[in-house]
Amino acid sequence: MFVRVAVSDPLPVFRRGILACLPEAGFESPTREELLRWARTAERRVVLLSVQVPEDWQLMADLCREPGDVLVVALLSEPTVPAYVRALAAGAAAAVSRDATPAEVREAFEAALDGRVTLPIAVVRAMTSPGGSGETTVLDDRPAATEIEWLRHLAGGATVAQLAAHAGYSERMMFRLLRELYTRLGVGGRTEALMRARDRDWI
């Protein structure tokens, strides 16, 4: 069975390295729009997507919603249990550390093609614990470094508009990203999020 492979990562040498360790022909994806357009074609597709910033999570969700036979393998820059759970919940067929060995990447890739998944035991335990989704583990885990930086700015009195300007987002996008963060933390808004961050020594 022929499968086309795309690798999305900001580093060209990383993209080429990933393609070199896979047996399939592939293409390096420089832009979000090209990747989404590529994923819409009829042939079976696999996208190995580095997940490092909030926009990468959104791109992964968009790719997983594409019609047709598209498999997403998430390459996690922060391979925590909650990150694995979040990637699989978003629709990824597999997840592996971005720092994984070529053999580990190939194993995750081939398992996804075969309709299987290889996961760390801690991830399986989180997903099969009471509650069934690993949600408690997600709520207990540390946010990404960029998200902690946002919380620090908010704790220092920054407005969402100021935070958006600092982070390089529109104010509307910043509100959405913060809302997603609050949801993952299991809090109702900014005040609760800052209280939780202080309690956990994140800020």
SULGI-V523661 format. One record per helix or strand. SS is the DSSP state (H for helix, E for strand). FROM is the first residue (numbers start at 1). TO is the last residue. If there is no record, write none. Layout:
# SULGI-V523661
<<SS:FROM:TO> <SS:FROM:TO>>
This chain:
# SULGI-V523661
<<E:4:8> <H:12:20> <E:26:28> <H:32:39> <E:45:51> <H:54:65> <E:70:76> <H:81:90> <E:94:97> <H:102:113> <H:121:128> <H:135:140> <H:145:155> <H:160:167> <H:171:185> <H:190:199>>
